[in-house]
Every structure is written in C-alpha cells, then in structure tokens.
Amino acid sequence: MAQNKVLYTIGKGICMPIFKLFYRFKTINADNIPSEGGVIIASNHISNSDPPLLGLSARRRMYFMAKVELFKNKFFGALIRALGAFPVERGAGDGKAIKTGEDLIKEGNVMTIFIEGGRTKTGGLMRPRSGCALVAQQMQVPVVPACITIVGNPKFLFSKRVIEFGEPLTPEKLGLTVDGGRRELKDASNMIMGEIKKMRERALNEYKKG
C-alpha cells in the first residue's frame, strides 16, 4: 500500500500546532519505538483523536486500521488512506485487513493496533482482545505498548493528553511461539495490557501531584 509521503508530511505539519493547542499533549519515551524494522504499537483507545496523537508523537510513520465507515466519503477516505489508514470491518474477523497489516509489518513498517478492539466511553481501560498478540505471534515482531491518558476532566473534549510508549516486548518475552495456542495469546495480551495500565496509573499520579 503506497503512502503519499508529501501529503503525510504536510498533514503532520498542519496537525501538530492544532493538536498541541487543543490537547496540550505530552509525549514520553517515544525513543522506545525501534528506529527501523517491522513493529507493532499496541495502544488503548479513548477517542477519535488517538490516531493523529500517536502519529504526531512518533518519529516514524505509522499505519492504522480504521473502521470502514470512515471511508464512505470518497474525499475523506482518500485523505486518510494517504495518511496511512486502511479499512477494517470491526467484529467481523476481517482477514483482508489483517493481511494488509501483516504485509506492512513484513515491509518493515510500524503497524498500530488498538488492543481493546474498540473505543472506551469512560476514558478507562477495557479487556484486551487477542488480535494484537496474534499478529505479533504470526509475524514474530516486537510489540511496543502505548498508553493515551486523559489527565483532567474526561468529559471535556479537549482535556490534556499524555502519550507514553513502553519498552519493546519481544515475542520471546511475551511467550509467543509460531505454533502457540489461545493460552499464549491470552497471556501475551494481558502482559501488554498490564504495561499500558502501569503507564496510565503513572500519568494519573503525576497529574494529581500537580
């Protein structure tokens, strides 16, 4: 899948000051994302602003699975495709989308997966799905946990965000073998979510301290 690098660069330059103004976001440990090679970013999901916030927080370009409804408008669909998004039928076991993600990882790109499989309505964390661990298992690539935390009133649309990236978790550390079963996937998913939970608690504690 070709990505329009010029449009991506222009879009990032336009979005950066806007998102800094509205979300006052702070990025922590972006250097934990490997500088090259295929990697998965496993993030929680609290709002539609998450993809651009993650993308603006990283030096490398990211690719995202986006719900198919966002592509119904031809102009907007073409735009987000150029910025690295591709459609996925949520809850339908979309094999085509998974294959696209695997191909991107195989080509040495950064693939972002929202580990909860959907967006939370409360700003808290939900139970992890196994899709992220499954892709990591099949591709044998590291997973970088990422946490987006709302610090402030979660009911306020433009509350401040903290985006933190954890240390890469190799397939070995996650206990993922090529021919592993469901138990492996569940344990790995819980380990990834555990790291996300730690980052969220750390961000909230720092905010409370002022």
Buried (B, 14 or more C-beta within 10 A) or exposed (E): EEBBEEBBEEBBEEBBEEBEEBBBBBBBBBEBBBEEEBBBBBBBBBBEBBBBBBBBBBEBBBBBBBBBEBBEEEEEBEBBBBBBBBBBBBEEEBEEBBEBBBEBBEEEBBBBBBBBBEBBEEBEBBEBBBBBBBBBBBBBBBBBBBBBBBBBEBEEEEBBBBBBBBEBBEBEEBBBEEEBEEEBBEBBBBBBBEBBBBBBEBBBEBBEEE
